[in-house]
Amino acid sequence: MREITFSQATLEAMDEEMTRDERVFVMGEDIARQGGIFGQFKGLPDKFGKDRVRDTPISETAIVGAAIGAALTGMRPVADMHFADFMGVCMDEIFNQMAKIHYMFGGQRPVPMVLRAPDGLINQAAAQHSQSIEAWFMHIPGLKVVIPSNPADAKGLLKSAIRDDNPVIYFEHKALFNTRGPVPDGEVLTPIGKAKVVREGSDVTLVSYSRCMGLSLEAADVLAGEGISVECIDLRSISPIDKETLLASVAKTTRLVVAHEAVKQGGVGAELSAIVAEEGIDLLDAPIVRVGAPFTPVPFARPLEQAYRVTSEKIAEAVRGLF
């Protein structure tokens, strides 16, 4: 199986879906002129033209509003947010329009659109360009939220999101764009709402997603050398959440650790902990442990940024504390 980068995988997904369905188009800041700041749209303007790869004004509200209008008229827009942090500018369009129109108008029109949102920590991008804000959106009915951790799922989830008749937010960690991994040739479709057990284990369930999934696997390798067998689950989708896979794993291991780069308070880990507490408390032999960022803006200073980061060492230490 070939290996390509995360960025190339998303580019393949866009190319294939735009070729398959002429209703699919992409819009955002400087994507036709520049090809996207991570190369994720490179070459698409030459192949599909600037009617289907559209540069927009620097206005997230205009981008999302136009995408909603296009989706309501039967198109399937993919809107690039440049950085996930900028989604705060257009929150009314997202949670009052995009998420609710299908419901409020009695299902008369679907809203088949995707918001691509590069998120997460990179080196010294500071508090306004480094955030992991996925938990905001799992609280909004009407949205699907997906977060790939590897190139194969980057391609498969993006293709599934484009084909979905519901609005989907597609978070893609900025530090993952240059990472490489195996991606099958031909059609790759990753189901939305289905987690994956990426490593079998018997002593503890370790759940993660996005960049922290790789860190979790690194921690599991270290812990295996210490005699601790870790089962690793990649959520891939945080709305809907695959409760069945989560609870089945906890039933086997009797311990749960959740790791994510986002702030620990009110994060995805809190929701997963609540699910297990409500529906599987008798399965547990130890308290649930969450690993996340401290409750502070992302610092710019390199030493502080490093202290803020979730690392494989912090994840491993959290697992060790259960024994």
Buried (B, 14 or more C-beta within 10 A) or exposed (E): EEEBBBBBBBBBBBBBBBEEEEBBBBBBBBBBEEBBBBBBBBEBBEEBEEEBBBBBEEEBBBBBBBBBBBBBEEBBBBBBBBBBBBBEBBBEBBBEBBBBBBEEEEEEBBBBBBBBBBBBBEEEBEEEBBBBBBBBBBEBEBBBBBBBBBBBBBBBBBBBBBBBEBBBBBBBBBBBBEBBBEBEEEEBEBEBBBBBBBBEBEBBBBBBBBBBBBBBBBBBEBBBEEEBBBBBBBBBBBBEBBBEBBBBBBEBBBBBBBBBBBBBEBBBBBBBBEBBEEEBEEBBEBEBBBBBBEEEBBBEEEEEBEEBEBBBEBBBEBBBEBE
